[in-house]
Amino acid sequence: EPAAATALSRERWELHCAGCWARLRGTGKLRCSRCRLVHYCNNRCQLVDWARAHRSECAGLPQLARAAEAEERSSGYAGLAEDALLVGRLVRAWARNAGAQGALEALCHSPSPRLEQ
């Protein structure tokens, strides 16, 4: 079972369901009709992900993907989209649930090798 952060990886957007993170197989997969970037194995997964995260991310996802590609070409840093999505999800979880505050504080207060580069 992959970690939630792993499922945010751009190269997995077409390979794994954004709702359940299962590997997509065959031609029966669904794609978000708005951003056209994330895929689902069925309608249930699409509805669950829309309520959980995608509603907040959908409109900005194409722009984020373009910015991440440009950053990767110019600096070699390949984690911009993944980092932005992860931070956004942590902030939204924190806003919904005070228990997630510890995870957000740990992210903000611990040094990251990526940020030091």
A tleap script that builds the chain and sets N, CA, C and O, in Angstrom:
source leaprc.protein.ff14SB
mol = sequence {
  NGLU PRO ALA ALA ALA THR ALA LEU SER ARG
  GLU ARG TRP GLU LEU HIE CYS ALA GLY CYS
  TRP ALA ARG LEU ARG GLY THR GLY LYS LEU
  ARG CYS SER ARG CYS ARG LEU VAL HIE TYR
  CYS ASN ASN ARG CYS GLN LEU VAL ASP TRP
  ALA ARG ALA HIE ARG SER GLU CYS ALA GLY
  LEU PRO GLN LEU ALA ARG ALA ALA GLU ALA
  GLU GLU ARG SER SER GLY TYR ALA GLY LEU
  ALA GLU ASP ALA LEU LEU VAL GLY ARG LEU
  VAL ARG ALA TRP ALA ARG ASN ALA GLY ALA
  GLN GLY ALA LEU GLU ALA LEU CYS HIE SER
  PRO SER PRO ARG LEU GLU CGLN
}
set mol.1.N position { 0.855 -1.190 0.000 }
set mol.1.CA position { 0.000 0.000 0.000 }
set mol.1.C position { 0.894 1.245 0.000 }
set mol.1.O position { 1.639 1.448 0.959 }
set mol.2.N position { 0.847 2.076 -1.033 }
set mol.2.CA position { 1.719 3.251 -1.077 }
set mol.2.C position { 1.260 4.328 -0.103 }
set mol.2.O position { 0.080 4.425 0.234 }
set mol.3.N position { 2.208 5.122 0.333 }
set mol.3.CA position { 1.883 6.256 1.198 }
set mol.3.C position { 1.122 7.291 0.388 }
set mol.3.O position { 1.252 7.346 -0.835 }
set mol.4.N position { 0.338 8.101 1.058 }
set mol.4.CA position { -0.452 9.131 0.377 }
set mol.4.C position { 0.436 10.090 -0.397 }
set mol.4.O position { 0.072 10.518 -1.493 }
set mol.5.N position { 1.582 10.431 0.147 }
set mol.5.CA position { 2.480 11.362 -0.533 }
set mol.5.C position { 3.003 10.768 -1.835 }
set mol.5.O position { 3.207 11.500 -2.803 }
set mol.6.N position { 3.222 9.468 -1.876 }
set mol.6.CA position { 3.701 8.815 -3.089 }
set mol.6.C position { 2.683 8.942 -4.205 }
set mol.6.O position { 3.058 9.099 -5.367 }
set mol.7.N position { 1.408 8.878 -3.875 }
set mol.7.CA position { 0.358 8.961 -4.882 }
set mol.7.C position { 0.276 10.341 -5.516 }
set mol.7.O position { -0.365 10.499 -6.555 }
set mol.8.N position { 0.911 11.345 -4.915 }
set mol.8.CA position { 0.889 12.691 -5.465 }
set mol.8.C position { 1.911 12.886 -6.578 }
set mol.8.O position { 1.893 13.917 -7.251 }
set mol.9.N position { 2.778 11.942 -6.782 }
set mol.9.CA position { 3.839 12.037 -7.773 }
set mol.9.C position { 3.265 12.207 -9.178 }
set mol.9.O position { 2.391 11.444 -9.591 }
set mol.10.N position { 3.756 13.206 -9.912 }
set mol.10.CA position { 3.228 13.508 -11.244 }
set mol.10.C position { 3.262 12.314 -12.183 }
set mol.10.O position { 2.326 12.104 -12.954 }
set mol.11.N position { 4.327 11.533 -12.126 }
set mol.11.CA position { 4.409 10.400 -13.053 }
set mol.11.C position { 3.397 9.305 -12.722 }
set mol.11.O position { 3.192 8.398 -13.528 }
set mol.12.N position { 2.769 9.373 -11.564 }
set mol.12.CA position { 1.748 8.388 -11.195 }
set mol.12.C position { 0.324 8.858 -11.490 }
set mol.12.O position { -0.617 8.074 -11.363 }
set mol.13.N position { 0.147 10.116 -11.880 }
set mol.13.CA position { -1.199 10.637 -12.100 }
set mol.13.C position { -1.967 9.824 -13.134 }
set mol.13.O position { -3.179 9.657 -12.996 }
set mol.14.N position { -1.307 9.322 -14.150 }
set mol.14.CA position { -1.993 8.535 -15.180 }
set mol.14.C position { -1.954 7.040 -14.886 }
set mol.14.O position { -2.676 6.269 -15.518 }
set mol.15.N position { -1.130 6.627 -13.946 }
set mol.15.CA position { -0.937 5.204 -13.683 }
set mol.15.C position { -1.746 4.672 -12.512 }
set mol.15.O position { -2.047 3.480 -12.444 }
set mol.16.N position { -2.101 5.575 -11.574 }
set mol.16.CA position { -2.786 5.147 -10.358 }
set mol.16.C position { -4.064 5.950 -10.150 }
set mol.16.O position { -4.138 7.128 -10.500 }
set mol.17.N position { -5.062 5.297 -9.578 }
set mol.17.CA position { -6.323 5.953 -9.244 }
set mol.17.C position { -6.066 6.989 -8.147 }
set mol.17.O position { -5.445 6.678 -7.131 }
set mol.18.N position { -6.538 8.207 -8.352 }
set mol.18.CA position { -6.362 9.265 -7.352 }
set mol.18.C position { -7.258 9.046 -6.138 }
set mol.18.O position { -7.052 9.682 -5.104 }
set mol.19.N position { -8.235 8.171 -6.238 }
set mol.19.CA position { -9.134 7.898 -5.127 }
set mol.19.C position { -8.643 6.800 -4.204 }
set mol.19.O position { -8.629 6.973 -2.986 }
set mol.20.N position { -8.236 5.660 -4.777 }
set mol.20.CA position { -7.822 4.515 -3.952 }
set mol.20.C position { -6.355 4.155 -4.146 }
set mol.20.O position { -5.846 3.284 -3.441 }
set mol.21.N position { -5.673 4.788 -5.066 }
set mol.21.CA position { -4.249 4.606 -5.376 }
set mol.21.C position { -3.930 3.259 -5.994 }
set mol.21.O position { -2.763 2.877 -6.081 }
set mol.22.N position { -4.965 2.527 -6.429 }
set mol.22.CA position { -4.718 1.252 -7.107 }
set mol.22.C position { -4.125 1.525 -8.484 }
set mol.22.O position { -4.406 2.554 -9.099 }
set mol.23.N position { -3.310 0.605 -8.957 }
set mol.23.CA position { -2.743 0.739 -10.296 }
set mol.23.C position { -3.870 0.578 -11.309 }
set mol.23.O position { -4.651 -0.371 -11.237 }
set mol.24.N position { -3.949 1.514 -12.255 }
set mol.24.CA position { -4.996 1.476 -13.277 }
set mol.24.C position { -4.584 0.526 -14.390 }
set mol.24.O position { -3.430 0.515 -14.819 }
set mol.25.N position { -5.527 -0.259 -14.845 }
set mol.25.CA position { -5.261 -1.234 -15.905 }
set mol.25.C position { -6.345 -1.128 -16.963 }
set mol.25.O position { -7.508 -0.874 -16.650 }
set mol.26.N position { -5.966 -1.319 -18.196 }
set mol.26.CA position { -6.938 -1.359 -19.284 }
set mol.26.C position { -7.459 0.007 -19.674 }
set mol.26.O position { -6.868 1.035 -19.343 }
set mol.27.N position { -8.578 0.001 -20.384 }
set mol.27.CA position { -9.139 1.229 -20.935 }
set mol.27.C position { -10.325 1.743 -20.142 }
set mol.27.O position { -10.914 2.753 -20.528 }
set mol.28.N position { -10.702 1.090 -19.046 }
set mol.28.CA position { -11.888 1.474 -18.304 }
set mol.28.C position { -11.694 2.613 -17.323 }
set mol.28.O position { -12.610 2.934 -16.566 }
set mol.29.N position { -10.520 3.232 -17.319 }
set mol.29.CA position { -10.264 4.277 -16.337 }
set mol.29.C position { -10.971 5.578 -16.701 }
set mol.29.O position { -11.176 5.889 -17.874 }
set mol.30.N position { -11.334 6.322 -15.672 }
set mol.30.CA position { -11.984 7.622 -15.842 }
set mol.30.C position { -10.955 8.720 -15.645 }
set mol.30.O position { -9.981 8.536 -14.916 }
set mol.31.N position { -11.165 9.860 -16.291 }
set mol.31.CA position { -10.269 11.006 -16.118 }
set mol.31.C position { -11.114 12.201 -15.732 }
set mol.31.O position { -12.236 12.358 -16.213 }
set mol.32.N position { -10.574 13.049 -14.858 }
set mol.32.CA position { -11.287 14.261 -14.484 }
set mol.32.C position { -11.540 15.077 -15.749 }
set mol.32.O position { -10.609 15.373 -16.498 }
set mol.33.N position { -12.785 15.436 -15.983 }
set mol.33.CA position { -13.128 16.166 -17.211 }
set mol.33.C position { -12.728 17.634 -17.142 }
set mol.33.O position { -12.704 18.319 -18.165 }
set mol.34.N position { -12.414 18.123 -15.945 }
set mol.34.CA position { -12.046 19.529 -15.790 }
set mol.34.C position { -10.533 19.742 -15.986 }
set mol.34.O position { -10.127 20.467 -16.894 }
set mol.35.N position { -9.716 19.128 -15.157 }
set mol.35.CA position { -8.267 19.329 -15.278 }
set mol.35.C position { -7.645 18.356 -16.280 }
set mol.35.O position { -6.596 18.646 -16.854 }
set mol.36.N position { -8.282 17.209 -16.493 }
set mol.36.CA position { -7.839 16.175 -17.422 }
set mol.36.C position { -6.479 15.581 -17.046 }
set mol.36.O position { -5.784 15.035 -17.903 }
set mol.37.N position { -6.101 15.683 -15.775 }
set mol.37.CA position { -4.795 15.184 -15.335 }
set mol.37.C position { -4.868 13.985 -14.403 }
set mol.37.O position { -3.982 13.132 -14.431 }
set mol.38.N position { -5.894 13.903 -13.585 }
set mol.38.CA position { -5.987 12.791 -12.640 }
set mol.38.C position { -6.955 11.742 -13.169 }
set mol.38.O position { -7.887 12.051 -13.911 }
set mol.39.N position { -6.715 10.503 -12.773 }
set mol.39.CA position { -7.490 9.370 -13.272 }
set mol.39.C position { -8.067 8.572 -12.113 }
set mol.39.O position { -7.568 8.622 -10.988 }
set mol.40.N position { -9.129 7.835 -12.415 }
set mol.40.CA position { -9.838 7.043 -11.402 }
set mol.40.C position { -10.210 5.691 -11.980 }
set mol.40.O position { -10.361 5.535 -13.192 }
set mol.41.N position { -10.358 4.709 -11.085 }
set mol.41.CA position { -10.759 3.388 -11.546 }
set mol.41.C position { -12.282 3.259 -11.655 }
set mol.41.O position { -12.775 2.394 -12.380 }
set mol.42.N position { -13.034 4.112 -10.941 }
set mol.42.CA position { -14.496 4.061 -11.041 }
set mol.42.C position { -15.107 5.368 -10.522 }
set mol.42.O position { -14.403 6.233 -10.004 }
set mol.43.N position { -16.417 5.491 -10.670 }
set mol.43.CA position { -17.117 6.708 -10.237 }
set mol.43.C position { -17.039 6.925 -8.728 }
set mol.43.O position { -16.949 8.064 -8.269 }
set mol.44.N position { -17.073 5.853 -7.963 }
set mol.44.CA position { -17.013 5.981 -6.508 }
set mol.44.C position { -15.695 6.633 -6.080 }
set mol.44.O position { -15.688 7.548 -5.257 }
set mol.45.N position { -14.588 6.160 -6.639 }
set mol.45.CA position { -13.283 6.744 -6.304 }
set mol.45.C position { -13.228 8.219 -6.706 }
set mol.45.O position { -12.647 9.040 -5.995 }
set mol.46.N position { -13.829 8.548 -7.838 }
set mol.46.CA position { -13.834 9.940 -8.283 }
set mol.46.C position { -14.614 10.816 -7.307 }
set mol.46.O position { -14.171 11.917 -6.981 }
set mol.47.N position { -15.756 10.347 -6.841 }
set mol.47.CA position { -16.557 11.118 -5.890 }
set mol.47.C position { -15.854 11.258 -4.545 }
set mol.47.O position { -15.879 12.329 -3.938 }
set mol.48.N position { -15.231 10.188 -4.080 }
set mol.48.CA position { -14.511 10.238 -2.804 }
set mol.48.C position { -13.352 11.222 -2.893 }
set mol.48.O position { -13.162 12.037 -1.990 }
set mol.49.N position { -12.574 11.156 -3.975 }
set mol.49.CA position { -11.426 12.056 -4.116 }
set mol.49.C position { -11.870 13.501 -4.302 }
set mol.49.O position { -11.203 14.418 -3.823 }
set mol.50.N position { -12.985 13.715 -4.989 }
set mol.50.CA position { -13.495 15.084 -5.169 }
set mol.50.C position { -13.799 15.712 -3.811 }
set mol.50.O position { -13.442 16.862 -3.556 }
set mol.51.N position { -14.453 14.958 -2.955 }
set mol.51.CA position { -14.796 15.478 -1.628 }
set mol.51.C position { -13.562 15.620 -0.744 }
set mol.51.O position { -13.462 16.572 0.029 }
set mol.52.N position { -12.625 14.684 -0.850 }
set mol.52.CA position { -11.451 14.667 0.022 }
set mol.52.C position { -10.405 15.708 -0.368 }
set mol.52.O position { -9.863 16.387 0.504 }
set mol.53.N position { -10.110 15.847 -1.669 }
set mol.53.CA position { -8.973 16.690 -2.043 }
set mol.53.C position { -9.102 17.374 -3.394 }
set mol.53.O position { -8.752 18.547 -3.527 }
set mol.54.N position { -9.594 16.665 -4.390 }
set mol.54.CA position { -9.491 17.168 -5.760 }
set mol.54.C position { -10.296 18.441 -6.007 }
set mol.54.O position { -9.912 19.261 -6.841 }
set mol.55.N position { -11.396 18.611 -5.302 }
set mol.55.CA position { -12.190 19.842 -5.468 }
set mol.55.C position { -11.327 21.084 -5.237 }
set mol.55.O position { -11.455 22.078 -5.953 }
set mol.56.N position { -10.458 21.023 -4.246 }
set mol.56.CA position { -9.601 22.162 -3.907 }
set mol.56.C position { -8.418 22.306 -4.858 }
set mol.56.O position { -7.845 23.390 -4.965 }
set mol.57.N position { -8.047 21.241 -5.542 }
set mol.57.CA position { -6.847 21.234 -6.373 }
set mol.57.C position { -7.110 21.337 -7.860 }
set mol.57.O position { -6.235 21.765 -8.613 }
set mol.58.N position { -8.278 20.961 -8.292 }
set mol.58.CA position { -8.572 20.758 -9.708 }
set mol.58.C position { -8.265 21.977 -10.580 }
set mol.58.O position { -7.560 21.851 -11.581 }
set mol.59.N position { -8.770 23.123 -10.227 }
set mol.59.CA position { -8.613 24.301 -11.081 }
set mol.59.C position { -7.157 24.711 -11.250 }
set mol.59.O position { -6.770 25.174 -12.323 }
set mol.60.N position { -6.351 24.551 -10.220 }
set mol.60.CA position { -4.955 24.966 -10.288 }
set mol.60.C position { -3.983 23.889 -10.728 }
set mol.60.O position { -2.801 24.168 -10.927 }
set mol.61.N position { -4.460 22.664 -10.882 }
set mol.61.CA position { -3.567 21.548 -11.186 }
set mol.61.C position { -2.845 21.684 -12.528 }
set mol.61.O position { -1.642 21.426 -12.579 }
set mol.62.N position { -3.506 22.069 -13.602 }
set mol.62.CA position { -2.775 22.225 -14.869 }
set mol.62.C position { -1.656 23.262 -14.778 }
set mol.62.O position { -0.562 23.044 -15.299 }
set mol.63.N position { -1.924 24.373 -14.126 }
set mol.63.CA position { -0.905 25.415 -13.969 }
set mol.63.C position { 0.240 24.904 -13.091 }
set mol.63.O position { 1.406 25.169 -13.384 }
set mol.64.N position { -0.075 24.184 -12.034 }
set mol.64.CA position { 0.942 23.610 -11.169 }
set mol.64.C position { 1.803 22.615 -11.940 }
set mol.64.O position { 3.025 22.606 -11.787 }
set mol.65.N position { 1.185 21.786 -12.760 }
set mol.65.CA position { 1.945 20.808 -13.548 }
set mol.65.C position { 2.887 21.513 -14.523 }
set mol.65.O position { 4.032 21.090 -14.680 }
set mol.66.N position { 2.426 22.576 -15.179 }
set mol.66.CA position { 3.298 23.327 -16.100 }
set mol.66.C position { 4.454 23.978 -15.344 }
set mol.66.O position { 5.592 23.944 -15.811 }
set mol.67.N position { 4.177 24.569 -14.186 }
set mol.67.CA position { 5.235 25.204 -13.385 }
set mol.67.C position { 6.251 24.163 -12.921 }
set mol.67.O position { 7.453 24.427 -12.922 }
set mol.68.N position { 5.780 22.997 -12.529 }
set mol.68.CA position { 6.677 21.935 -12.073 }
set mol.68.C position { 7.574 21.456 -13.213 }
set mol.68.O position { 8.766 21.225 -13.014 }
set mol.69.N position { 7.004 21.308 -14.400 }
set mol.69.CA position { 7.805 20.891 -15.552 }
set mol.69.C position { 8.867 21.933 -15.883 }
set mol.69.O position { 10.009 21.577 -16.175 }
set mol.70.N position { 8.508 23.210 -15.844 }
set mol.70.CA position { 9.466 24.282 -16.117 }
set mol.70.C position { 10.574 24.300 -15.069 }
set mol.70.O position { 11.746 24.473 -15.404 }
set mol.71.N position { 10.207 24.124 -13.811 }
set mol.71.CA position { 11.197 24.106 -12.730 }
set mol.71.C position { 12.142 22.923 -12.888 }
set mol.71.O position { 13.347 23.047 -12.669 }
set mol.72.N position { 11.594 21.785 -13.266 }
set mol.72.CA position { 12.432 20.602 -13.449 }
set mol.72.C position { 13.424 20.812 -14.590 }
set mol.72.O position { 14.585 20.415 -14.482 }
set mol.73.N position { 12.975 21.432 -15.682 }
set mol.73.CA position { 13.880 21.708 -16.803 }
set mol.73.C position { 14.971 22.701 -16.421 }
set mol.73.O position { 16.126 22.532 -16.813 }
set mol.74.N position { 14.616 23.738 -15.659 }
set mol.74.CA position { 15.585 24.785 -15.360 }
set mol.74.C position { 16.534 24.434 -14.215 }
set mol.74.O position { 17.705 24.811 -14.256 }
set mol.75.N position { 16.058 23.728 -13.204 }
set mol.75.CA position { 16.916 23.479 -12.035 }
set mol.75.C position { 17.183 22.008 -11.749 }
set mol.75.O position { 18.079 21.677 -10.973 }
set mol.76.N position { 16.416 21.133 -12.368 }
set mol.76.CA position { 16.565 19.716 -12.084 }
set mol.76.C position { 15.756 19.248 -10.885 }
set mol.76.O position { 15.728 18.055 -10.582 }
set mol.77.N position { 15.094 20.182 -10.196 }
set mol.77.CA position { 14.278 19.823 -9.024 }
set mol.77.C position { 12.948 19.264 -9.504 }
set mol.77.O position { 12.160 19.970 -10.134 }
set mol.78.N position { 12.701 17.999 -9.208 }
set mol.78.CA position { 11.534 17.320 -9.752 }
set mol.78.C position { 10.382 17.187 -8.777 }
set mol.78.O position { 9.419 16.486 -9.085 }
set mol.79.N position { 10.430 17.825 -7.610 }
set mol.79.CA position { 9.399 17.597 -6.604 }
set mol.79.C position { 8.441 18.739 -6.357 }
set mol.79.O position { 7.689 18.695 -5.384 }
set mol.80.N position { 8.436 19.763 -7.199 }
set mol.80.CA position { 7.614 20.952 -6.937 }
set mol.80.C position { 6.126 20.625 -6.847 }
set mol.80.O position { 5.476 21.005 -5.873 }
set mol.81.N position { 5.581 19.940 -7.825 }
set mol.81.CA position { 4.143 19.633 -7.819 }
set mol.81.C position { 3.779 18.772 -6.619 }
set mol.81.O position { 2.783 19.025 -5.941 }
set mol.82.N position { 4.587 17.758 -6.364 }
set mol.82.CA position { 4.311 16.850 -5.255 }
set mol.82.C position { 4.358 17.585 -3.922 }
set mol.82.O position { 3.494 17.390 -3.067 }
set mol.83.N position { 5.374 18.433 -3.746 }
set mol.83.CA position { 5.497 19.189 -2.500 }
set mol.83.C position { 4.323 20.143 -2.315 }
set mol.83.O position { 3.772 20.242 -1.219 }
set mol.84.N position { 3.940 20.840 -3.372 }
set mol.84.CA position { 2.826 21.790 -3.286 }
set mol.84.C position { 1.518 21.075 -2.948 }
set mol.84.O position { 0.746 21.553 -2.117 }
set mol.85.N position { 1.270 19.938 -3.585 }
set mol.85.CA position { 0.048 19.186 -3.301 }
set mol.85.C position { 0.052 18.651 -1.870 }
set mol.85.O position { -0.968 18.701 -1.182 }
set mol.86.N position { 1.194 18.141 -1.425 }
set mol.86.CA position { 1.277 17.601 -0.072 }
set mol.86.C position { 1.048 18.692 0.973 }
set mol.86.O position { 0.291 18.489 1.922 }
set mol.87.N position { 1.688 19.837 0.810 }
set mol.87.CA position { 1.499 20.938 1.758 }
set mol.87.C position { 0.042 21.398 1.748 }
set mol.87.O position { -0.537 21.636 2.808 }
set mol.88.N position { -0.549 21.525 0.570 }
set mol.88.CA position { -1.958 21.918 0.481 }
set mol.88.C position { -2.862 20.950 1.214 }
set mol.88.O position { -3.778 21.364 1.924 }
set mol.89.N position { -2.608 19.662 1.044 }
set mol.89.CA position { -3.436 18.662 1.725 }
set mol.89.C position { -3.222 18.691 3.229 }
set mol.89.O position { -4.172 18.511 3.991 }
set mol.90.N position { -1.993 18.915 3.667 }
set mol.90.CA position { -1.743 19.024 5.116 }
set mol.90.C position { -2.445 20.236 5.715 }
set mol.90.O position { -3.030 20.147 6.795 }
set mol.91.N position { -2.390 21.358 5.024 }
set mol.91.CA position { -3.039 22.574 5.525 }
set mol.91.C position { -4.548 22.374 5.592 }
set mol.91.O position { -5.179 22.764 6.574 }
set mol.92.N position { -5.136 21.768 4.555 }
set mol.92.CA position { -6.588 21.528 4.587 }
set mol.92.C position { -6.954 20.545 5.688 }
set mol.92.O position { -7.975 20.721 6.353 }
set mol.93.N position { -6.135 19.508 5.895 }
set mol.93.CA position { -6.407 18.556 6.975 }
set mol.93.C position { -6.298 19.242 8.325 }
set mol.93.O position { -7.099 18.990 9.225 }
set mol.94.N position { -5.317 20.098 8.460 }
set mol.94.CA position { -5.150 20.840 9.710 }
set mol.94.C position { -6.366 21.717 9.975 }
set mol.94.O position { -6.831 21.813 11.111 }
set mol.95.N position { -6.876 22.353 8.936 }
set mol.95.CA position { -8.046 23.218 9.102 }
set mol.95.C position { -9.274 22.405 9.510 }
set mol.95.O position { -10.112 22.895 10.266 }
set mol.96.N position { -9.391 21.172 9.019 }
set mol.96.CA position { -10.524 20.312 9.354 }
set mol.96.C position { -10.366 19.634 10.701 }
set mol.96.O position { -11.353 19.363 11.386 }
set mol.97.N position { -9.133 19.360 11.082 }
set mol.97.CA position { -8.905 18.504 12.234 }
set mol.97.C position { -7.687 19.010 12.995 }
set mol.97.O position { -6.575 18.988 12.468 }
set mol.98.N position { -7.880 19.452 14.189 }
set mol.98.CA position { -6.772 19.985 14.984 }
set mol.98.C position { -5.686 18.936 15.215 }
set mol.98.O position { -4.544 19.300 15.494 }
set mol.99.N position { -6.005 17.648 15.107 }
set mol.99.CA position { -5.020 16.588 15.279 }
set mol.99.C position { -3.952 16.589 14.197 }
set mol.99.O position { -2.847 16.097 14.423 }
set mol.100.N position { -4.258 17.125 13.042 }
set mol.100.CA position { -3.266 17.185 11.970 }
set mol.100.C position { -2.286 18.326 12.179 }
set mol.100.O position { -1.302 18.436 11.447 }
set mol.101.N position { -2.536 19.170 13.160 }
set mol.101.CA position { -1.655 20.314 13.414 }
set mol.101.C position { -0.238 19.846 13.722 }
set mol.101.O position { 0.726 20.496 13.315 }
set mol.102.N position { -0.097 18.746 14.424 }
set mol.102.CA position { 1.233 18.233 14.736 }
set mol.102.C position { 2.021 17.897 13.478 }
set mol.102.O position { 3.219 18.170 13.404 }
set mol.103.N position { 1.358 17.306 12.491 }
set mol.103.CA position { 2.042 16.975 11.239 }
set mol.103.C position { 2.470 18.232 10.509 }
set mol.103.O position { 3.571 18.284 9.961 }
set mol.104.N position { 1.619 19.243 10.494 }
set mol.104.CA position { 1.959 20.495 9.826 }
set mol.104.C position { 3.107 21.188 10.551 }
set mol.104.O position { 4.025 21.691 9.903 }
set mol.105.N position { 3.075 21.223 11.866 }
set mol.105.CA position { 4.164 21.847 12.626 }
set mol.105.C position { 5.477 21.115 12.399 }
set mol.105.O position { 6.524 21.749 12.271 }
set mol.106.N position { 5.435 19.800 12.349 }
set mol.106.CA position { 6.652 19.027 12.101 }
set mol.106.C position { 7.211 19.353 10.717 }
set mol.106.O position { 8.424 19.476 10.550 }
set mol.107.N position { 6.337 19.493 9.735 }
set mol.107.CA position { 6.771 19.834 8.385 }
set mol.107.C position { 7.409 21.213 8.351 }
set mol.107.O position { 8.431 21.406 7.693 }
set mol.108.N position { 6.824 22.162 9.045 }
set mol.108.CA position { 7.303 23.544 9.004 }
set mol.108.C position { 8.559 23.767 9.827 }
set mol.108.O position { 9.344 24.660 9.507 }
set mol.109.N position { 8.774 22.985 10.873 }
set mol.109.CA position { 9.879 23.254 11.791 }
set mol.109.C position { 11.069 22.322 11.635 }
set mol.109.O position { 12.110 22.545 12.253 }
set mol.110.N position { 10.934 21.281 10.822 }
set mol.110.CA position { 12.091 20.413 10.642 }
set mol.110.C position { 12.766 20.756 9.322 }
set mol.110.O position { 12.094 20.951 8.309 }
set mol.111.N position { 14.101 20.830 9.331 }
set mol.111.CA position { 14.801 21.160 8.086 }
set mol.111.C position { 14.632 20.054 7.061 }
set mol.111.O position { 14.628 18.873 7.406 }
set mol.112.N position { 14.496 20.433 5.816 }
set mol.112.CA position { 14.350 19.483 4.730 }
set mol.112.C position { 15.569 19.577 3.824 }
set mol.112.O position { 15.990 20.679 3.471 }
set mol.113.N position { 16.140 18.447 3.443 }
set mol.113.CA position { 17.283 18.489 2.533 }
set mol.113.C position { 16.939 19.193 1.222 }
set mol.113.O position { 17.784 19.881 0.648 }
set mol.114.N position { 15.705 19.025 0.747 }
set mol.114.CA position { 15.308 19.673 -0.502 }
set mol.114.C position { 15.319 21.197 -0.352 }
set mol.114.O position { 15.759 21.909 -1.255 }
set mol.115.N position { 14.835 21.694 0.785 }
set mol.115.CA position { 14.744 23.124 0.978 }
set mol.115.C position { 16.113 23.760 1.157 }
set mol.115.O position { 16.291 24.943 0.868 }
set mol.116.N position { 17.078 22.987 1.630 }
set mol.116.CA position { 18.414 23.537 1.852 }
set mol.116.C position { 19.206 23.621 0.562 }
set mol.116.O position { 20.222 24.316 0.526 }
set mol.117.N position { 18.792 22.953 -0.486 }
set mol.117.CA position { 19.534 22.970 -1.745 }
set mol.117.C position { 19.446 24.293 -2.450 }
set mol.117.O position { 20.022 24.459 -3.525 }
savepdb mol mol.pdb
quit
